[in-house]
Amino acid sequence: MIEVEGLTKRYGDKVAVNNLSFTVRPGIVTGFLGPNGAGKSTTMRMMLGLDRPTAGDVRIDGTHYDRLKDPLTYIGALLDAKAVHGGRSAFNHLLCLAQSNGIPRGRVHEVLDTVGLTAVARKKAKGFSLGMGQRLGIAGALLGDPRILMFDEPVNGLDPEGIHWIRNLMKSLAAQGRTVFVSSHLMSEMALTAEHLVVIGQGRLLADTTMADFIARNSRSFVRIRTPQRERLLDVLHGAGVTVVESGSGVLEVDGGKPETIGELAARHQIVLHELSPQQASLEEAFMQLTAESVEYHAHSETPRDLRRSWGEDWTGRG
């Protein structure tokens, strides 16, 4: 378990993390979300003792990271897949980590096999692709067979097979009762992996809740209806006190309604339905809704004419 209490980090006048408190519990995958500059990486670095908090506290299974003996056997982390000596082979990189934490040599072979790098174990890391580097970083996190695992952008550089593999790996680790904490900007993947979410913006906690509750609280849910008997259905729904929104193209929408109730009501009045489907926002839409006021860097669309005007150039097609 990871316990974060009142965590604060300042860099001069800049407050990167502001009085942050949450708990990452075992047995589930907890997603860590926030816009760029929200303080996610700083928070994860403080969890691992790489940055010292200005205020607050982080405990790993009740103990400060710097007091853990053989820390890789307590918590394994992938924060930067490039943090590898390029002149070392994958095997020797992991062997150095193992020897520094009292981990048997045989465990190196096991994790290389787990991440699919056995065939390139003796090749130097500087020749690895981004995806291979990610796999090596994941191997390092798994090396001590820890009860807690932390991953920052674990699918970065992985192909579809690799993404499917790491998703199932994290779920499997959580199912074993381990604590799994993962940060990612890939919302579609997070929606398939995490059960619980911790969301921050501008260093502050915005949400600490289940995936389902987060989406429900930060999005609109409605029932979408299509029928060739539109006017008759409108009369029936209005008569039953149901508020209906007409969205165009003959589609009707009922906010907060239950499709079962609407379907039974239509059946009683012998109204044909061509569509009756519950609609809910994606994790990405809910995330954008919640963090809209916390985004530090806003991009704006510009047409080529806008760009020419902003650059003060009169483009004539010449170089």
C-alpha positions as CSV (number, residue, x, y, z in Angstrom):
1,M,0.0,0.0,0.0
2,I,1.2,3.6,-0.8
3,E,0.0,6.3,1.6
4,V,0.4,9.9,0.5
5,E,-0.4,12.6,3.1
6,G,-0.2,16.3,2.7
7,L,2.5,16.0,0.0
8,T,3.8,19.4,-1.2
9,K,6.7,20.2,-3.5
10,R,7.8,23.8,-4.4
11,Y,10.5,24.9,-6.8
12,G,11.0,28.5,-5.9
13,D,7.7,30.3,-6.5
14,K,6.3,27.3,-8.4
15,V,4.1,24.9,-6.5
16,A,4.3,21.6,-8.4
17,V,2.4,19.5,-5.8
18,N,0.0,21.1,-3.4
19,N,-1.1,19.3,-0.2
20,L,-1.8,16.0,-1.9
21,S,-3.3,13.1,0.0
22,F,-4.5,9.7,-1.2
23,T,-4.0,6.0,-0.7
24,V,-3.1,3.4,-3.3
25,R,-4.6,0.1,-2.1
26,P,-3.7,-3.5,-3.0
27,G,-5.8,-5.8,-5.1
28,I,-6.8,-3.3,-7.8
29,V,-5.1,-1.3,-10.6
30,T,-5.2,2.4,-9.6
31,G,-4.8,4.9,-12.5
32,F,-3.0,8.2,-11.9
33,L,-4.3,10.9,-14.3
34,G,-3.7,14.6,-14.8
35,P,-2.9,17.1,-17.6
36,N,0.7,17.9,-18.6
37,G,2.3,19.8,-15.8
38,A,-0.2,18.6,-13.2
39,G,2.5,17.2,-10.9
40,K,2.2,13.4,-11.6
41,S,5.9,12.7,-12.3
42,T,7.0,14.9,-9.4
43,T,4.6,13.0,-7.1
44,M,5.9,9.6,-8.3
45,R,9.5,10.7,-7.9
46,M,8.7,11.7,-4.3
47,M,7.2,8.4,-3.6
48,L,10.5,6.8,-4.6
49,G,12.7,9.2,-2.7
50,L,14.1,10.7,-5.9
51,D,12.8,14.1,-4.9
52,R,12.4,15.4,-1.3
53,P,9.0,16.8,-0.4
54,T,8.8,20.4,0.8
55,A,6.1,19.2,3.1
56,G,4.1,16.0,3.7
57,D,4.8,12.4,3.8
58,V,4.9,9.2,1.7
59,R,5.0,5.7,3.2
60,I,5.5,2.4,1.4
61,D,3.8,-0.3,3.4
62,G,4.1,2.0,6.4
63,T,7.8,2.8,5.9
64,H,9.6,5.7,4.2
65,Y,11.3,4.6,1.0
66,D,14.8,5.6,2.2
67,R,14.4,3.2,5.2
68,L,13.6,0.2,3.1
69,K,16.3,-2.5,3.0
70,D,16.5,-3.9,-0.5
71,P,13.8,-1.6,-1.8
72,L,13.3,-3.5,-5.1
73,T,11.8,-6.3,-3.1
74,Y,9.1,-3.9,-1.7
75,I,8.4,-1.6,-4.7
76,G,9.3,-1.9,-8.3
77,A,9.0,1.1,-10.6
78,L,9.2,2.1,-14.2
79,L,9.6,5.9,-14.4
80,D,12.0,6.4,-17.3
81,A,12.8,3.5,-19.7
82,K,15.9,5.4,-20.9
83,A,17.5,5.3,-17.5
84,V,19.8,2.5,-18.6
85,H,23.5,2.4,-19.3
86,G,23.6,1.9,-23.0
87,G,26.8,0.0,-23.0
88,R,25.4,-2.8,-20.8
89,S,23.5,-5.7,-22.1
90,A,19.9,-6.2,-20.9
91,F,21.1,-9.2,-18.7
92,N,24.0,-7.2,-17.1
93,H,21.7,-4.2,-16.4
94,L,19.3,-6.4,-14.5
95,L,22.1,-8.3,-12.9
96,C,23.5,-5.1,-11.4
97,L,20.1,-4.2,-10.0
98,A,19.7,-7.7,-8.6
99,Q,23.1,-7.7,-6.9
100,S,22.4,-4.3,-5.3
101,N,19.2,-5.7,-3.7
102,G,20.2,-9.2,-2.7
103,I,18.1,-10.8,-5.5
104,P,19.3,-14.2,-6.9
105,R,20.9,-14.3,-10.3
106,G,18.2,-16.7,-11.5
107,R,15.6,-14.1,-11.1
108,V,17.2,-12.1,-14.0
109,H,16.5,-15.0,-16.4
110,E,12.9,-15.2,-15.1
111,V,12.0,-11.6,-15.7
112,L,13.7,-11.5,-19.1
113,D,11.5,-14.4,-20.1
114,T,8.4,-12.7,-18.6
115,V,8.9,-9.5,-20.7
116,G,9.9,-11.4,-23.9
117,L,13.6,-10.3,-24.0
118,T,15.4,-13.6,-23.6
119,A,16.5,-13.7,-27.2
120,V,18.2,-10.3,-26.9
121,A,19.4,-10.6,-23.3
122,R,23.1,-10.3,-24.3
123,K,22.6,-7.3,-26.6
124,K,23.5,-3.8,-25.5
125,A,20.6,-1.6,-24.4
126,K,21.7,1.3,-26.7
127,G,20.6,-0.7,-29.7
128,F,17.1,-1.3,-28.3
129,S,14.0,0.2,-29.8
130,L,11.7,2.3,-27.6
131,G,9.4,-0.7,-27.1
132,M,12.3,-3.0,-26.1
133,G,13.5,-0.4,-23.7
134,Q,10.0,-0.3,-22.1
135,R,10.1,-4.1,-21.7
136,L,13.5,-3.9,-20.1
137,G,12.2,-1.2,-17.7
138,I,9.2,-3.4,-16.8
139,A,11.6,-6.3,-16.2
140,G,13.5,-4.1,-13.7
141,A,10.3,-3.2,-11.9
142,L,9.4,-6.9,-11.6
143,L,12.9,-8.0,-10.6
144,G,12.4,-8.1,-6.8
145,D,9.0,-9.7,-7.0
146,P,7.6,-6.7,-5.1
147,R,4.2,-6.3,-3.5
148,I,3.9,-2.8,-5.0
149,L,4.4,-1.8,-8.6
150,M,4.5,1.7,-10.1
151,F,4.4,2.4,-13.9
152,D,4.7,5.7,-15.6
153,E,3.5,5.5,-19.3
154,P,4.1,1.8,-19.5
155,V,2.6,1.3,-23.0
156,N,4.8,4.0,-24.5
157,G,6.5,2.5,-27.7
158,L,4.8,-0.8,-27.4
159,D,3.1,-2.4,-30.4
160,P,-0.6,-3.7,-30.1
161,E,0.6,-7.1,-28.8
162,G,2.8,-5.4,-26.2
163,I,0.0,-3.2,-25.1
164,H,-2.3,-6.2,-24.7
165,W,0.4,-8.0,-22.7
166,I,1.2,-5.1,-20.3
167,R,-2.6,-4.6,-19.7
168,N,-3.1,-8.2,-18.8
169,L,0.1,-8.2,-16.7
170,M,-1.0,-5.3,-14.6
171,K,-4.4,-6.9,-14.1
172,S,-2.8,-10.2,-13.1
173,L,-0.5,-8.5,-10.6
174,A,-3.5,-6.8,-9.0
175,A,-5.4,-10.0,-8.9
176,Q,-2.5,-11.5,-6.9
177,G,-3.2,-8.9,-4.2
178,R,-0.4,-6.5,-5.2
179,T,-0.6,-2.8,-5.3
180,V,-0.5,-1.5,-8.9
181,F,-0.2,2.3,-9.6
182,V,-0.1,3.4,-13.2
183,S,0.1,6.8,-14.9
184,S,-0.8,7.2,-18.5
185,H,-2.1,9.8,-21.0
186,L,-3.7,7.0,-23.1
187,M,-7.2,7.2,-21.9
188,S,-8.6,4.4,-23.9
189,E,-6.0,2.0,-22.4
190,M,-6.6,3.3,-18.9
191,A,-10.3,2.7,-19.2
192,L,-9.6,-0.9,-20.0
193,T,-7.0,-1.4,-17.2
194,A,-7.8,0.7,-14.1
195,E,-10.6,0.1,-11.6
196,H,-9.8,3.1,-9.4
197,L,-8.6,6.6,-10.3
198,V,-6.6,9.4,-8.7
199,V,-6.9,12.6,-10.7
200,I,-4.8,15.7,-10.1
201,G,-4.7,19.1,-11.7
202,Q,-2.2,21.9,-11.0
203,G,-0.8,19.8,-8.1
204,R,-4.1,19.4,-6.3
205,L,-6.3,16.4,-5.9
206,L,-9.4,16.5,-8.2
207,A,-10.8,13.0,-7.7
208,D,-10.1,9.8,-5.8
209,T,-12.8,7.4,-6.8
210,T,-13.8,4.3,-8.8
211,M,-13.6,4.4,-12.6
212,A,-17.4,4.0,-12.9
213,D,-18.2,6.7,-10.4
214,F,-15.7,9.1,-12.0
215,I,-17.3,8.8,-15.4
216,A,-20.8,9.0,-14.0
217,R,-20.0,12.2,-12.0
218,N,-18.2,14.0,-14.8
219,S,-20.3,13.2,-17.9
220,R,-23.8,13.1,-19.2
221,S,-25.7,9.8,-19.4
222,F,-28.8,9.5,-21.5
223,V,-30.9,7.0,-23.5
224,R,-30.9,7.4,-27.2
225,I,-34.1,6.5,-29.1
226,R,-35.1,6.2,-32.7
227,T,-38.6,5.4,-33.8
228,P,-40.8,5.8,-37.0
229,Q,-43.6,6.9,-34.6
230,R,-41.7,9.9,-33.2
231,E,-44.7,12.2,-32.4
232,R,-46.7,9.4,-30.8
233,L,-43.7,8.4,-28.6
234,L,-43.2,12.1,-27.6
235,D,-46.8,12.3,-26.4
236,V,-46.5,9.1,-24.4
237,L,-43.2,10.1,-22.8
238,H,-44.4,13.6,-22.0
239,G,-47.6,12.1,-20.5
240,A,-45.5,9.9,-18.3
241,G,-43.5,13.0,-17.1
242,V,-40.3,12.0,-19.0
243,T,-38.2,14.9,-20.3
244,V,-37.1,14.4,-23.8
245,V,-34.5,16.3,-25.9
246,E,-34.7,16.3,-29.7
247,S,-31.2,16.1,-31.0
248,G,-32.0,16.2,-34.8
249,S,-32.3,13.5,-37.5
250,G,-35.3,12.1,-35.7
251,V,-33.2,11.1,-32.6
252,L,-34.6,11.5,-29.2
253,E,-32.6,11.6,-26.0
254,V,-33.8,11.1,-22.4
255,D,-31.4,12.3,-19.7
256,G,-31.0,9.9,-16.8
257,G,-33.6,7.6,-18.0
258,K,-33.6,3.8,-17.9
259,P,-33.9,2.0,-21.2
260,E,-36.0,-0.8,-19.6
261,T,-38.6,1.7,-18.4
262,I,-38.8,3.5,-21.8
263,G,-39.0,0.2,-23.6
264,E,-41.8,-1.1,-21.5
265,L,-43.7,2.2,-21.9
266,A,-43.3,2.0,-25.7
267,A,-44.4,-1.6,-25.7
268,R,-47.6,-0.9,-23.7
269,H,-48.6,1.7,-26.4
270,Q,-47.5,-0.6,-29.3
271,I,-44.8,1.9,-30.5
272,V,-42.1,0.5,-32.7
273,L,-38.5,1.3,-31.6
274,H,-35.6,1.1,-34.0
275,E,-33.1,2.0,-31.4
276,L,-33.1,2.1,-27.6
277,S,-29.5,2.4,-26.2
278,P,-27.9,3.8,-23.1
279,Q,-25.2,6.4,-23.8
280,Q,-22.4,7.5,-21.5
281,A,-19.3,9.5,-22.0
282,S,-15.9,7.9,-22.4
283,L,-13.2,8.2,-19.7
284,E,-11.5,10.8,-22.0
285,E,-14.6,13.0,-22.2
286,A,-15.1,12.8,-18.4
287,F,-11.4,13.6,-17.8
288,M,-11.6,16.6,-20.2
289,Q,-14.7,17.8,-18.4
290,L,-13.1,17.6,-14.9
291,T,-9.7,19.0,-15.8
292,A,-10.8,21.8,-18.2
293,E,-9.8,24.5,-15.7
294,S,-6.5,22.8,-14.7
295,V,-4.8,22.6,-18.1
296,E,-1.6,24.6,-18.0
297,Y,-0.8,24.5,-21.7
298,H,-3.6,25.3,-24.2
299,A,-3.2,24.8,-27.9
300,H,-5.3,26.7,-30.4
301,S,-6.2,25.8,-33.9
302,E,-5.0,28.1,-36.6
303,T,-5.6,28.1,-40.3
304,P,-2.7,28.7,-42.7
305,R,-3.9,32.3,-43.1
306,D,-3.8,32.8,-39.3
307,L,-0.2,31.4,-39.2
308,R,1.0,33.6,-42.0
309,R,-0.5,36.6,-40.2
310,S,1.1,35.7,-36.9
311,W,4.5,35.2,-38.6
312,G,4.2,38.5,-40.4
313,E,4.9,36.9,-43.8
314,D,3.3,37.4,-47.2
315,W,3.4,33.9,-48.6
316,T,3.6,33.9,-52.4
317,G,4.4,30.2,-52.8
318,R,8.1,30.8,-53.0
319,G,10.6,29.3,-50.5
